[in-house]
Amino acid sequence: MIKMSKADLDENELEIIKSVLDDGYLGMGAFTRRFEDELRTYLSTDVACVSNGTSALQLALEAVGVKEGDEVLVPSLTFVATFQAISATGAKPIACDIKEGTFTLCVDDLKKRLTPQTKAIVFVHFASSDETLKDVRTFAKEHNLRLIEDAAHSFGCIGEDNKPIGASGDVVCFSFGSIKNLTCGEGGAVVSADQSVMNYVKDARLLGVEKDTEKRYKSERSWDFDVTHQGWRYHMGNLNAGIGLAQLKKLPGFIQKRKEIAEFYTQNLKKITGITLVDIGYSRIGPHIFCILSQNRDALRDHLTKAGIETGIHYKPNHLLSFYKTPYALPVTEKIYNQIITIPCQTTLTQKDLDYIVHSIASFS
Ligand SMILES: *Cc1c(COP(=O)(O)O)cnc(C)c1O
């Protein structure tokens, strides 16, 4: 089976894991600090590493004051983690539509969903795309809303403003989950220039223990401390940070490879009748997933599975799940959901794999 998504690991990760084991401390410590420092240098802004992308989103939302009774606008077309992070704060996720011809939030739909309870927007960089982000930022500013970016797909990508994703924006969250552009095994990060947000996240990830981060980096801890709010066990340990450090060295190569895969697919699939491509700016971004549209999606998936090619459906829209069901329809999202199929996009694919995937899609009719 040709895997749709896969981590790219070698002796570099093994070596650094060995040095973490030699160090003897597997909790949040010196390796976590080093990983955060390197991320800070790369993004030129403050970074707090946490246990995963979902906890990053939850803490970011809490940090900007989202709480029970609030509403948060969010695209329905996202991993359920985005919705779960919002409902974990007690707030209500308000499912929104994407813009026709893109995979990202539609400002006209945001206008329809706005109420006096709306507190924040979560923008999802679907397949690493930031196509409508500029308009969403303007909308958020106009309505005095906080804007959290779910950039779980976008680590290492360049935004429309030519800066790395995370280097600008209100609050940006990354995932370093097992199959993301960069993996820590499990991990995530909250990135913001707003120091009050960062101070909140740094304490909340350590059970709300005030100002413990610096001590933890030195394998120390506080004994006489105060706690003023609910906290969580959401820090990142040395082992995960070590894997992230090894991966960071290879990031430029990873992104280049993803760009090349997207370019190859674009050139070769655009000629195939029955397949629609959505150009989301592949020259800038190393997409985390590569999605195509087909009127005959389920049969195409069966055909590819039989050919030994793993595919996926990103994602079942959240407003169709029992827990997040809406009384209204989201026409663009629902149309896309019936056509979308994710084909393999990961850095261990060979040219032979890619030729075979294109050939297999072309042979479907
Ligand atoms: C992976 C992912 C998350 C959650 O990240 P985890 O590290 O798995 O918790 C959130 N949003 C999107 C769009 C994702 O793909």
The ligand as an SDF file (V2000), in Angstrom:
LIG
                    3D

 15 15  0  0  0  0  0  0  0  0999 V2000
   -4.0660   17.4720   13.3190 C   0  0  0  0  0  0  0  0  0  0  0  0
   -5.0330   18.5760   13.3800 C   0  0  0  0  0  0  0  0  0  0  0  0
   -5.4110   19.1870   14.5920 C   0  0  0  0  0  0  0  0  0  0  0  0
   -5.0480   18.6350   15.9490 C   0  0  0  0  0  0  0  0  0  0  0  0
   -3.7270   18.3860   16.1700 O   0  0  0  0  0  0  0  0  0  0  0  0
   -3.3070   17.1410   17.1090 P   0  0  0  0  0  0  0  0  0  0  0  0
   -1.8410   17.3600   17.2920 O   0  0  0  0  0  0  0  0  0  0  0  0
   -3.6590   15.8970   16.3910 O   0  0  0  0  0  0  0  0  0  0  0  0
   -4.0610   17.3080   18.3880 O   0  0  0  0  0  0  0  0  0  0  0  0
   -6.2340   20.2930   14.5530 C   0  0  0  0  0  0  0  0  0  0  0  0
   -6.6910   20.7800   13.3900 N   0  0  0  0  0  0  0  0  0  0  0  0
   -6.3730   20.2200   12.2040 C   0  0  0  0  0  0  0  0  0  0  0  0
   -6.8930   20.8340   10.9540 C   0  0  0  0  0  0  0  0  0  0  0  0
   -5.5510   19.0930   12.1590 C   0  0  0  0  0  0  0  0  0  0  0  0
   -5.2620   18.5190   10.9900 O   0  0  0  0  0  0  0  0  0  0  0  0
  1  2  1  0
  2  3  1  0
  2 14  2  0
  3  4  1  0
  3 10  2  0
  4  5  1  0
  5  6  1  0
  6  7  2  0
  6  8  1  0
  6  9  1  0
 10 11  1  0
 11 12  2  0
 12 13  1  0
 12 14  1  0
 14 15  1  0
M  END
$$$$
